[in-house]
Amino acid sequence: MADRSDLQPWVIQALRDLRGTGRIVDICKHIWEHHEDELCASGDLFYTWQYEMRWAGQQLRNNKALLSVHGSRSQHWELAESSTT
């Protein structure tokens, strides 16, 4: 069963598989395609995972794993260089 702590590594893996950058919708699609069963079995997280994924992205930006999007919700999320390896 997944919980919100799983989302940060899933976002990182999605971005790695997307060659370091991606739109939120592409990251969500990747997470769903690779973790559907875990999300379906996750209780309340099943209903909130996309919201929680955005918070995970913010935490990753705060920890310098993702580059800042400068307040724009439409920009791509991008891995910082240290997160690409």
C-alpha positions in Angstrom: 0.0 0.0 0.0 1.4 3.4 -1.0 1.5 6.5 1.1 2.4 10.1 0.5 6.1 9.4 1.2 6.2 7.2 -1.9 5.4 10.1 -4.2 8.7 12.0 -4.1 10.7 9.0 -5.4 8.0 8.3 -8.0 8.2 11.9 -9.3 12.0 11.6 -9.5 11.7 8.3 -11.4 9.1 9.7 -13.7 11.3 12.7 -14.6 14.3 10.4 -15.1 12.3 8.3 -17.5 11.0 11.5 -19.2 14.7 12.5 -19.8 14.8 15.0 -16.9 11.8 17.2 -17.7 8.0 16.8 -18.1 4.6 18.4 -17.8 2.6 17.6 -14.7 0.2 15.6 -16.8 3.0 13.4 -18.2 4.4 12.9 -14.7 0.9 11.8 -13.5 0.5 9.5 -16.4 3.8 7.9 -15.7 3.0 7.4 -12.0 -0.4 5.9 -12.9 1.1 3.6 -15.5 3.7 2.3 -13.1 1.9 2.4 -9.7 -1.8 2.0 -10.4 -2.2 -1.1 -8.2 -0.4 0.5 -5.3 -2.5 3.7 -5.7 -5.8 1.7 -5.9 -4.9 -0.1 -2.6 -3.8 3.1 -0.8 -7.0 4.1 0.9 -7.7 7.8 1.0 -4.5 8.5 -1.0 -6.2 7.1 -4.1 -8.5 10.1 -4.1 -5.8 12.7 -3.3 -2.6 11.4 -4.9 -2.4 14.0 -7.7 -2.8 16.8 -5.2 -0.2 15.1 -2.9 2.1 14.6 -5.9 2.2 18.4 -6.4 3.2 18.9 -2.8 5.9 16.2 -3.3 7.1 18.3 -6.2 7.2 21.4 -4.0 9.2 19.5 -1.4 11.6 18.3 -4.0 12.1 22.0 -5.2 12.7 23.1 -1.6 15.3 20.3 -1.3 16.9 21.4 -4.6 16.1 18.1 -6.4 13.9 19.9 -8.9 14.5 23.3 -10.4 12.2 26.2 -9.5 9.3 26.9 -11.9 9.2 30.6 -10.9 5.5 30.6 -9.9 4.2 29.2 -13.2 2.0 26.1 -12.9 2.2 25.5 -16.7 5.9 25.1 -16.9 7.6 21.7 -17.1 9.1 20.2 -14.0 12.8 19.7 -14.3 15.3 17.6 -12.4 18.2 19.5 -10.9 21.5 18.2 -12.3 22.3 16.3 -9.0 19.1 14.3 -9.3 19.7 13.1 -12.9 22.1 10.4 -11.8 
